[in-house]
Amino acid sequence: MEQQLPPPPPPTTKPHFLVITFPAQGHLKPALHLAKRLASSNYADVTFCTATAAHCRMFPSLPSPTSSIHHNGITYIPFSDGSSSSSPRHHPSDANLRSFMFQIKQLGSKHLTSILQDFANSGRPITCLIYTMMLHWASDVASDLGIPSALYWIQAATVMSIYHHFFNGYESIIVSHAKDPSFPISFPSLPLFQIRDLPSFVTITSPEEPFFDILDGIRNLFNDLSLRKQAGGKPRVLVNSFDELEMNALASMEEHMELITVGPVVQEAAEGETGDMFEEDEKEYMEWLDSQEDTSVVYVAFGSLHKMSKEEMEEIGKGLIESQRPYLWVVRKDSRWEDVNFDGEEKQGMVVEWCKQDKVLRHKAVGCFVTHCGWNSTLEGLFSGVPAVAMPTWSDQVTNACLMLREWGTAVKAEVGENGRVGSGELARCLEIVMGEGERGVDIRMKAEMWKEKARKAVGEGGSSGKNLKAFAC
């Protein structure tokens, strides 16, 4: 995937989609999966675009950070974010988020204009631009050039509905009760929530709070969608979910947007390619999984951003050992503590820095997923039929965990103690519920298998999401 290949094929009469995404792992992965789905359908030409730093991480052997590449029917081209490499200081998790967001908009919008004009001049004009959240400015660029656009919503439809209602009448009541986690909130067509169940950004009350700029970016996105509706016609939104999974949430938004469910947009990477911004561990973890009994392994992974404290790491390690079950635990290199020995129980488990999660979850040895409940992980677990222990921390994770527990019945939630952490005993208790022979565990596993079948049917030939994507692409 890293070698320079010949130029893409000559112009065709097919639609040409440009998928542009924010340079973070949680955005990059679903956007790349969608691009691959569009390209593999043979209905369209596809170009994938992300910021220079992420592009360099995807293709570390490129002769230049700005080099484009063509692979498996997709053209990959970066937009400028001011970086000249994949240096971590340009990663969006940096403390100076406000500066990063401003820079990526200023440079990115200018460069995206040039990219779209170059494609038009070369005889391969972009016929539709698909953009992810945090890049609402991309739709303005497309509009200025007369190019149709569609938002690709990479979180749950329920979360989208919550944000819509928050910005349209519910903000004052939520903000005024932001410090009361048990305060009930009732949105139209959605289940009853408490403040603690809502995406964490909606409880931000001051521009001085961390991640205010993310809330501001989401606000701008929804303002933009509202303006487009007022200008005539409902804005098109591709949703990484499927009809049966979030029927009520989707219905609650029909009046405001043209929602097109295309999920779960999950796809195992082909041999030799990756959509990850982290290097896969060289340990032979798949061979280790092959040596374990069916549904016996606890898979533990908390995504690409969250860095746990030393105390959290120690509690999780103790809980896994206490469970007496084999485990595969992903601990990123930038999350390790020097004085915490992760490999102390080598006979019971394996610790890796990064892995192919979709492949791991589909392995027959995996019987439980201890997860932060990011939407990508939630869908991958659902698609693989793996029940979960939910350990959310921020953003949409808390809402996803609530859905897994209350609406779909595929998980238990590990409760946080008075010290703000999940204790080892609590983790062991949850693992026993999910993987043990008790009635609740049997029911959770049965529902996980049921939703697996529904998810696969949705994206299959003739399924709701499969038909929706085909109609959109044509």
PLY file of the C-alpha trace (Angstrom):
ply
format ascii 1.0
element vertex 474
property float x
property float y
property float z
element edge 473
property int vertex1
property int vertex2
end_header
0.00 0.00 0.00
2.99 2.29 0.41
4.55 2.01 -3.04
3.98 4.60 -5.74
1.72 3.14 -8.38
0.83 4.27 -11.92
-1.66 7.12 -12.32
-5.36 6.29 -11.95
-7.36 5.17 -14.97
-8.60 7.73 -17.51
-11.87 9.63 -16.99
-15.12 7.67 -16.97
-18.79 8.54 -16.82
-19.05 7.18 -13.28
-19.85 9.49 -10.36
-16.69 10.65 -8.60
-16.89 10.92 -4.80
-14.34 12.70 -2.67
-14.42 11.52 0.95
-12.70 14.02 3.25
-12.14 13.36 6.95
-10.70 14.89 10.10
-7.22 13.43 10.90
-8.09 11.37 13.97
-8.28 7.58 14.18
-11.96 7.55 15.13
-12.81 9.61 12.03
-10.27 8.13 9.65
-11.35 4.52 10.01
-15.08 4.79 9.22
-14.39 7.28 6.41
-11.88 4.93 4.81
-14.28 2.00 5.16
-16.99 4.00 3.40
-14.58 4.95 0.61
-13.71 1.29 0.15
-17.37 0.29 0.07
-18.09 2.89 -2.62
-15.05 1.87 -4.65
-15.76 -1.87 -4.42
-19.31 -1.35 -5.65
-17.96 -0.41 -9.09
-20.62 2.28 -9.25
-18.24 5.18 -8.68
-14.71 6.53 -8.70
-13.47 7.46 -5.22
-10.85 9.85 -3.86
-9.94 9.79 -0.16
-8.61 12.95 1.44
-7.30 13.65 4.93
-4.77 16.02 6.48
-1.07 15.71 5.69
-0.05 14.31 9.09
-2.56 11.44 8.91
-1.76 10.82 5.23
1.91 10.41 6.16
1.06 7.93 8.91
-1.04 5.89 6.49
1.75 5.90 3.89
5.05 6.33 5.76
7.21 5.50 2.72
5.94 8.23 0.42
8.70 10.29 -1.22
6.95 13.48 -0.10
4.27 14.24 2.52
2.07 15.74 -0.21
2.40 12.82 -2.63
-0.82 11.27 -3.83
-1.19 7.55 -4.43
-3.66 5.27 -6.22
-4.48 1.87 -4.74
-7.31 -0.63 -5.22
-9.53 1.82 -7.06
-9.06 4.70 -4.62
-6.99 7.84 -5.10
-5.45 9.06 -1.83
-4.52 12.73 -1.65
-3.78 14.91 1.42
-4.99 18.40 2.22
-2.64 20.77 4.01
-2.78 21.11 7.79
0.49 23.02 8.08
2.59 19.96 8.86
5.36 18.47 6.81
5.37 15.05 8.48
3.42 12.80 10.82
4.93 14.50 13.86
2.78 13.91 16.97
2.66 17.66 17.66
0.23 17.97 14.77
-2.10 15.30 16.06
-5.58 16.64 16.97
-5.26 15.40 20.54
-2.71 18.15 21.22
-3.43 20.54 24.08
-3.55 23.49 21.69
-6.72 22.25 20.02
-8.04 25.73 19.19
-4.95 26.61 17.17
-5.05 23.25 15.40
-8.73 23.62 14.46
-8.16 27.16 13.13
-5.13 26.11 11.12
-6.77 23.06 9.62
-9.75 25.16 8.49
-7.70 28.01 7.04
-5.17 25.87 5.19
-7.51 22.96 4.49
-10.26 25.00 2.84
-7.76 26.74 0.56
-6.08 23.47 -0.41
-9.37 21.61 -0.87
-10.46 24.30 -3.33
-7.32 23.64 -5.38
-7.84 19.88 -5.23
-11.41 20.13 -6.49
-10.41 22.54 -9.26
-7.52 20.30 -10.33
-9.84 17.30 -10.65
-12.25 19.35 -12.75
-9.43 20.57 -15.01
-8.11 17.02 -15.45
-11.46 15.71 -16.71
-12.30 13.84 -13.52
-14.60 16.33 -11.73
-15.84 15.54 -8.25
-19.60 14.96 -8.46
-20.21 14.71 -4.70
-18.13 15.61 -1.65
-18.66 13.52 1.49
-17.33 15.07 4.70
-17.17 13.97 8.34
-17.91 16.01 11.46
-15.42 18.75 12.44
-14.98 19.60 8.74
-18.21 21.49 8.07
-16.16 24.05 6.15
-15.59 21.44 3.43
-19.25 21.66 2.44
-18.87 25.45 2.05
-15.94 24.90 -0.30
-17.97 22.42 -2.34
-20.97 24.75 -2.42
-18.85 27.66 -3.68
-17.76 25.44 -6.60
-21.26 24.16 -7.31
-20.50 20.62 -6.08
-23.17 18.72 -4.10
-22.13 17.48 -0.66
-23.31 15.07 2.02
-22.36 14.79 5.68
-21.15 11.37 6.82
-22.27 11.06 10.45
-19.82 8.66 12.10
-21.56 8.42 15.47
-24.87 6.90 16.53
-28.09 8.33 15.09
-29.22 8.70 18.70
-26.26 10.98 19.41
-27.05 13.01 16.31
-30.64 13.42 17.48
-29.46 14.52 20.95
-27.16 17.15 19.45
-29.94 18.39 17.16
-32.33 18.82 20.08
-29.59 20.35 22.24
-28.99 23.10 19.69
-32.71 23.54 19.06
-34.41 24.20 22.36
-32.78 21.97 24.99
-29.46 23.71 25.60
-30.59 25.91 28.48
-32.15 23.12 30.55
-29.18 20.80 30.01
-26.56 23.43 30.80
-28.46 24.58 33.90
-28.40 20.99 35.24
-24.92 20.10 33.97
-23.67 19.40 37.51
-26.61 17.10 38.36
-25.78 13.75 36.68
-29.09 12.13 37.63
-31.32 14.90 36.22
-33.74 13.32 33.68
-33.94 14.59 30.10
-36.74 13.56 27.74
-36.18 14.15 24.02
-38.86 13.52 21.37
-38.89 9.87 20.20
-35.84 8.94 22.28
-35.60 6.90 25.50
-35.45 8.78 28.78
-31.88 9.83 29.57
-30.13 11.33 32.55
-27.51 14.06 32.22
-24.79 11.45 32.81
-25.98 9.55 29.70
-25.60 12.48 27.29
-22.50 13.18 25.18
-20.10 14.88 27.58
-19.60 17.95 25.38
-23.18 19.18 25.97
-22.38 19.80 29.63
-19.58 22.24 28.78
-20.64 25.61 30.19
-17.62 27.86 29.56
-15.22 28.64 26.66
-12.41 28.09 29.16
-13.28 24.41 29.64
-11.30 21.72 27.81
-12.84 20.66 24.50
-15.04 23.75 24.21
-13.76 24.03 20.64
-15.12 20.58 19.84
-18.57 21.64 21.07
-18.20 24.82 19.05
-17.32 22.78 15.96
-20.38 20.54 16.41
-22.55 23.65 16.91
-21.23 25.08 13.63
-22.00 21.81 11.87
-25.62 21.76 13.02
-26.04 25.47 12.29
-24.79 24.77 8.78
-27.26 21.89 8.34
-30.11 24.14 9.50
-29.11 26.88 7.08
-29.01 24.40 4.20
-32.50 23.21 5.07
-33.76 26.79 5.16
-32.16 27.43 1.76
-34.33 24.73 0.25
-34.40 20.97 0.64
-33.23 18.79 3.48
-29.46 18.21 3.73
-28.30 14.68 2.93
-26.65 12.79 5.76
-25.09 9.33 5.49
-25.40 7.60 8.87
-23.11 4.83 10.09
-25.96 2.83 11.59
-28.85 0.74 10.31
-32.61 1.10 10.39
-33.49 -1.61 12.87
-30.80 -0.61 15.36
-31.97 2.99 15.88
-35.43 3.19 14.39
-36.82 5.83 16.77
-33.77 8.08 16.62
-33.82 8.04 12.84
-37.54 8.81 12.79
-37.00 11.77 15.12
-34.78 13.44 12.49
-36.74 12.74 9.28
-38.35 16.17 9.29
-35.00 17.95 9.37
-32.62 15.85 7.26
-32.55 13.23 4.53
-30.96 10.41 6.52
-29.36 7.56 4.57
-28.35 4.63 6.76
-25.33 2.81 5.31
-23.95 0.97 8.35
-22.43 -0.79 10.02
-19.60 0.47 7.80
-17.01 -2.03 8.97
-14.55 -3.77 6.71
-11.52 -5.90 7.40
-8.36 -4.41 5.92
-6.90 -6.24 2.95
-3.50 -7.83 3.31
-0.75 -5.23 3.34
-2.91 -2.18 3.93
-4.17 -0.29 6.93
-6.35 2.64 7.93
-4.62 2.97 11.29
-2.46 5.82 12.54
-0.64 3.41 14.88
1.74 0.60 14.00
0.50 -2.93 14.58
2.37 -4.82 17.29
4.80 -7.42 15.98
3.74 -9.96 18.58
1.98 -12.99 17.12
-1.31 -12.29 18.84
-3.44 -14.02 16.23
-1.46 -17.23 16.69
-1.93 -16.84 20.44
-5.69 -16.50 19.93
-5.63 -19.65 17.81
-4.31 -21.53 20.83
-7.21 -20.48 23.11
-10.57 -22.13 23.61
-13.65 -20.76 21.87
-15.22 -17.66 23.50
-12.71 -17.82 26.38
-10.64 -14.66 25.78
-11.29 -11.19 27.19
-10.30 -8.55 24.64
-9.49 -5.16 26.23
-9.06 -1.96 24.21
-9.85 1.69 24.93
-9.33 3.40 21.58
-6.80 5.81 20.16
-7.07 8.88 22.41
-7.71 8.02 26.06
-4.63 7.69 28.25
-5.35 6.02 31.55
-3.62 6.83 34.80
-1.21 4.45 36.43
-3.87 3.59 39.03
-6.45 2.76 36.35
-3.98 0.51 34.58
-3.14 -1.31 37.78
-6.82 -1.88 38.63
-7.59 -3.25 35.18
-4.59 -5.56 35.34
-5.63 -6.85 38.75
-9.21 -7.33 37.57
-8.11 -9.36 34.56
-5.89 -11.58 36.70
-8.68 -11.97 39.27
-11.07 -13.10 36.52
-8.75 -16.05 35.79
-9.59 -15.79 32.10
-7.12 -15.39 29.24
-6.93 -11.84 27.92
-5.58 -9.80 25.04
-5.03 -6.22 26.19
-4.17 -3.29 23.91
-2.02 -0.69 25.68
-0.68 1.98 23.33
2.99 2.86 23.58
2.10 6.43 24.59
-0.11 5.10 27.39
2.39 2.89 29.18
3.80 3.57 32.63
7.40 2.52 33.21
6.76 1.05 36.63
3.67 -0.97 35.64
4.57 -4.47 34.51
1.97 -5.34 31.88
3.49 -8.69 30.99
3.73 -10.07 34.50
1.18 -12.81 33.89
2.32 -14.07 30.51
0.68 -17.47 30.96
-2.74 -15.87 31.37
-2.68 -13.06 28.86
-0.93 -11.00 26.21
-0.40 -7.24 26.05
0.11 -5.56 22.66
0.62 -1.95 21.59
-1.91 -2.03 18.72
-3.74 -4.68 16.74
-6.22 -5.24 13.94
-9.31 -4.94 16.11
-11.86 -6.02 13.53
-9.90 -9.22 12.93
-9.51 -9.89 16.65
-13.22 -9.40 17.38
-14.16 -11.89 14.67
-11.87 -14.56 16.11
-13.77 -17.48 17.63
-11.66 -17.37 20.81
-12.90 -13.89 21.83
-15.81 -14.05 24.26
-15.97 -10.52 25.70
-14.96 -7.00 24.70
-13.94 -4.59 27.48
-14.39 -1.32 25.63
-14.47 2.47 25.94
-17.63 2.35 23.74
-16.44 4.55 20.89
-18.91 4.16 18.03
-16.45 2.33 15.78
-15.69 -0.19 18.50
-19.37 -0.47 19.39
-20.29 -1.34 15.80
-17.36 -3.71 15.35
-18.35 -5.58 18.49
-21.97 -5.67 17.39
-21.06 -6.86 13.89
-18.95 -9.65 15.40
-21.55 -10.70 17.99
-19.19 -10.10 20.94
-20.86 -9.04 24.22
-19.21 -6.22 26.11
-18.21 -4.73 29.41
-18.73 -1.00 28.92
-16.20 1.43 30.42
-16.98 4.81 28.79
-15.19 8.03 29.71
-16.25 10.98 27.53
-17.88 12.29 24.34
-20.50 9.96 22.81
-19.11 6.91 24.64
-21.44 7.33 27.62
-24.50 7.42 25.33
-23.32 4.39 23.38
-22.83 2.47 26.61
-26.36 3.39 27.65
-27.72 2.06 24.34
-25.72 -1.17 24.62
-27.00 -1.75 28.14
-30.63 -0.60 27.97
-31.71 -0.72 24.35
-29.84 -3.64 22.83
-28.96 -5.71 25.90
-25.49 -6.62 24.65
-23.41 -5.33 27.57
-23.01 -4.66 31.25
-21.58 -1.37 32.45
-18.69 -1.32 34.91
-19.55 1.15 37.64
-17.02 3.76 38.70
-16.06 3.84 42.37
-15.80 6.86 44.68
-12.23 7.41 43.52
-13.46 7.89 39.94
-12.06 4.58 38.70
-13.40 1.13 37.92
-11.97 -1.16 40.58
-10.45 -4.57 39.94
-13.29 -6.33 41.76
-15.91 -4.51 39.70
-14.22 -5.49 36.44
-13.96 -9.12 37.54
-17.64 -9.05 38.55
-18.70 -7.74 35.15
-16.60 -10.31 33.31
-18.22 -13.08 35.31
-21.69 -11.78 34.39
-20.92 -11.57 30.68
-18.91 -14.78 30.33
-20.35 -16.89 33.14
-23.22 -19.36 33.08
-25.73 -17.17 34.90
-29.07 -16.27 33.34
-28.08 -12.68 32.60
-24.91 -13.72 30.80
-26.80 -16.21 28.66
-29.29 -13.48 27.72
-26.54 -10.96 26.88
-24.75 -13.46 24.64
-28.01 -14.41 22.92
-28.81 -10.75 22.17
-25.26 -10.13 20.94
-25.70 -12.97 18.47
-29.12 -11.65 17.44
-27.78 -8.16 16.68
-24.86 -9.67 14.79
-27.30 -11.34 12.41
-29.36 -8.15 12.04
-26.26 -6.03 11.37
-24.92 -8.40 8.73
-28.31 -8.62 7.08
-28.51 -4.81 6.89
-25.28 -4.47 4.89
-25.80 -7.62 2.86
-27.30 -8.01 -0.59
-30.84 -6.69 -0.37
-30.38 -5.34 3.17
-31.56 -1.84 4.07
-28.08 -0.28 4.33
-26.81 -2.14 1.29
-29.68 -0.86 -0.85
-29.31 2.67 0.53
-25.62 2.86 -0.35
-26.23 1.50 -3.84
-28.98 4.05 -4.49
-26.76 6.87 -3.19
-23.75 5.78 -5.24
-25.71 5.53 -8.47
0 1
1 2
2 3
3 4
4 5
5 6
6 7
7 8
8 9
9 10
10 11
11 12
12 13
13 14
14 15
15 16
16 17
17 18
18 19
19 20
20 21
21 22
22 23
23 24
24 25
25 26
26 27
27 28
28 29
29 30
30 31
31 32
32 33
33 34
34 35
35 36
36 37
37 38
38 39
39 40
40 41
41 42
42 43
43 44
44 45
45 46
46 47
47 48
48 49
49 50
50 51
51 52
52 53
53 54
54 55
55 56
56 57
57 58
58 59
59 60
60 61
61 62
62 63
63 64
64 65
65 66
66 67
67 68
68 69
69 70
70 71
71 72
72 73
73 74
74 75
75 76
76 77
77 78
78 79
79 80
80 81
81 82
82 83
83 84
84 85
85 86
86 87
87 88
88 89
89 90
90 91
91 92
92 93
93 94
94 95
95 96
96 97
97 98
98 99
99 100
100 101
101 102
102 103
103 104
104 105
105 106
106 107
107 108
108 109
109 110
110 111
111 112
112 113
113 114
114 115
115 116
116 117
117 118
118 119
119 120
120 121
121 122
122 123
123 124
124 125
125 126
126 127
127 128
128 129
129 130
130 131
131 132
132 133
133 134
134 135
135 136
136 137
137 138
138 139
139 140
140 141
141 142
142 143
143 144
144 145
145 146
146 147
147 148
148 149
149 150
150 151
151 152
152 153
153 154
154 155
155 156
156 157
157 158
158 159
159 160
160 161
161 162
162 163
163 164
164 165
165 166
166 167
167 168
168 169
169 170
170 171
171 172
172 173
173 174
174 175
175 176
176 177
177 178
178 179
179 180
180 181
181 182
182 183
183 184
184 185
185 186
186 187
187 188
188 189
189 190
190 191
191 192
192 193
193 194
194 195
195 196
196 197
197 198
198 199
199 200
200 201
201 202
202 203
203 204
204 205
205 206
206 207
207 208
208 209
209 210
210 211
211 212
212 213
213 214
214 215
215 216
216 217
217 218
218 219
219 220
220 221
221 222
222 223
223 224
224 225
225 226
226 227
227 228
228 229
229 230
230 231
231 232
232 233
233 234
234 235
235 236
236 237
237 238
238 239
239 240
240 241
241 242
242 243
243 244
244 245
245 246
246 247
247 248
248 249
249 250
250 251
251 252
252 253
253 254
254 255
255 256
256 257
257 258
258 259
259 260
260 261
261 262
262 263
263 264
264 265
265 266
266 267
267 268
268 269
269 270
270 271
271 272
272 273
273 274
274 275
275 276
276 277
277 278
278 279
279 280
280 281
281 282
282 283
283 284
284 285
285 286
286 287
287 288
288 289
289 290
290 291
291 292
292 293
293 294
294 295
295 296
296 297
297 298
298 299
299 300
300 301
301 302
302 303
303 304
304 305
305 306
306 307
307 308
308 309
309 310
310 311
311 312
312 313
313 314
314 315
315 316
316 317
317 318
318 319
319 320
320 321
321 322
322 323
323 324
324 325
325 326
326 327
327 328
328 329
329 330
330 331
331 332
332 333
333 334
334 335
335 336
336 337
337 338
338 339
339 340
340 341
341 342
342 343
343 344
344 345
345 346
346 347
347 348
348 349
349 350
350 351
351 352
352 353
353 354
354 355
355 356
356 357
357 358
358 359
359 360
360 361
361 362
362 363
363 364
364 365
365 366
366 367
367 368
368 369
369 370
370 371
371 372
372 373
373 374
374 375
375 376
376 377
377 378
378 379
379 380
380 381
381 382
382 383
383 384
384 385
385 386
386 387
387 388
388 389
389 390
390 391
391 392
392 393
393 394
394 395
395 396
396 397
397 398
398 399
399 400
400 401
401 402
402 403
403 404
404 405
405 406
406 407
407 408
408 409
409 410
410 411
411 412
412 413
413 414
414 415
415 416
416 417
417 418
418 419
419 420
420 421
421 422
422 423
423 424
424 425
425 426
426 427
427 428
428 429
429 430
430 431
431 432
432 433
433 434
434 435
435 436
436 437
437 438
438 439
439 440
440 441
441 442
442 443
443 444
444 445
445 446
446 447
447 448
448 449
449 450
450 451
451 452
452 453
453 454
454 455
455 456
456 457
457 458
458 459
459 460
460 461
461 462
462 463
463 464
464 465
465 466
466 467
467 468
468 469
469 470
470 471
471 472
472 473
